[in-house]
Amino acid sequence: MFSHPAATWAFWVGGIAIGLFVVLFAWTTGKALGVSTGYGSLCGRLSAIPEFRKKPYADPWRLWFILGIPLGGLVSALLAGNSGWKPSIAGFESLYGPGLLSKAAVLGAGGLLVGYGARWAGG
């Protein structure tokens, strides 16, 4: 359906693009663009906790931002022809073994630490 590119872009090109977009977004809208606040918007839709009913969590566009991250990755993989599920990472498995439960526990704990750090930093 789509032709594969001759070469992929370097990882740092994506990092620069994301950084420029975040700065441009903040400059043009006066609002911060972040995953933790978008996650708070998702929590506001799914829970009755009053904290998540306040600004900035009540902004509906943040929910679309959170949903767009995995959907954008899926569309990108499909356009590149990589539609197969690949749950194993060789280096990760060498540290934590091939079991899905051990990998999920480590990734879940890492996610909690990142979320805690983002919240602690005001994100």
C-alpha positions, 0 to 999 in steps of 0.5 A: 500500500505504502512504499517504505522509506529508504532510510529512517529519520534519526531519533533526535529529529523527533525530539527536536520536533516535539520540543519545538511543538511544545514551545510553539503550543505554549507560546500561541495558546498560553497553555502547557502541553503535558501527558500528566495533565492529559491523564488527569483529564482522563481520570476526570472523565472516569472518576468522581474525584473532585480534584479532577473536575477542576482546571486544567483537567476539565479542558476536553482537548487534553483527552484527545491529546492523550488518546492521540499518542497511542493512536498516532503510534499505531497509525505510524506503524501501520503506514510503515508496514509494521502491524505485528505485535512485538511484546518482547525486547531482548535487552529487557528480557535479559534483565527481567526474564521472558515472562509478561507479568515481570515485564508488566510489573517493572514497566508499571512501577516505572510508570508510577515513578514517572507520574509521581515525579511529574506531579511532584514537579508540578506537571 
